[in-house]
Amino acid sequence: TPKYASLLRVRAPCLRPFDEAVPNARLLRLITRASSLTEKRLKDLIILIKGGGEMASGIVLRLVRSGFRVCITEIPQPLAVRREVSFCEAVFEGRKEIEGLVGRRVSGREEVLRTWQNGEVPVLIDPECAIRKILLPDVLVDAILAKRNTGTALSDAPLVIGLGPGFRAGRDVHVVIETNRGHRLGRVIEEGEAEPDTGIPGDISGYTWERVLRAPAGGRFQGIKKIGDRVTKGEVVAEVGGVPLETRISGVLRGILHDGLTAEPNMKVGDVDPRAAPENCLTVSEKARAIAGGVLEAILMKYNH
């Protein structure tokens, strides 16, 4: 490559790859050395993820397992319901483990670096993403999934990635990742936008909106059932402002809002999985893995050259 051309030119007089007297292995060693420099640069990348919910956490898992350093920023009271697979739970508990990877609540640059050294993922309460100006990330991923841009800009990092609707590639972010279930899920969009929000939850065993638990009123949320519990149609699983919340279908409670948070009327506060497999509550979904694959692809498109 042009980057290593000077290195190869210096060695050229003593390298005769087509001469049997000089083994081709020497040239291969030079190329391998050049490749290792590129590999080291990839491992040195800093990736900042805005949001620590289910989809964001699936991305974090894939990136960390691929050798990247990842940091998460969150709000003081995250509203994720699939809390067993969301690193934002570390905001409340101080620590959250998902599929063997630990996310840990930290504050400040020094704790971020220490957490990376320990092989863990730092989670900062940082609604304004101020740590960006300190860490100077190579990649910023807006994984808030607010269906709108809440303040992410092209200038935030050399590579800025937005998940789902609300972003336009080339205007708000460099690339957009499709989040709508179907044929395009996980695709990297370099021009234009993701598909618009349908407002309809994904189909699981023939159920869509029926499996989502929504607040019957506004007020303080208090769970009665826990994630992983089996529930039956019509059973009360929580209370919102003292008003009971019943499930519309039978299955396993896959997600539920953290106790003590304030819910708005009709806000999503839970999720029932009709497949009734408790182990699914503890692992990242196929949708999150597909989106994570798109993010990884976008990063390698930018930096693996």
Secondary structure, DSSP 8 states (H G I E B T S, - for coil): -GGGHHHHHHHGGG--TT-TTS-THHHHHHHHHHHHHHHHHHHH-EEEEE--SHHHHHHHHHHHHTT-EEEEEE-SS---S-GGG-GGGHHHHSEEEETTEEEEEE-SHHHHHHHHHTT-EEEEE-TT-TTHHHH--SEEEE----SS-SS--GGGSSEEEEESTT-EETTTBSEEE--SSSTTTT-EESSEE-----S----BTTBSGGGEEE-SSSEEEEESS-TT-EE-TT-EEEEETTEEEE-SS-EEEEEE--TT-EE-TT-EEEEEETT--GGGGGS--HHHHHHHHHHHHHHHHHH--
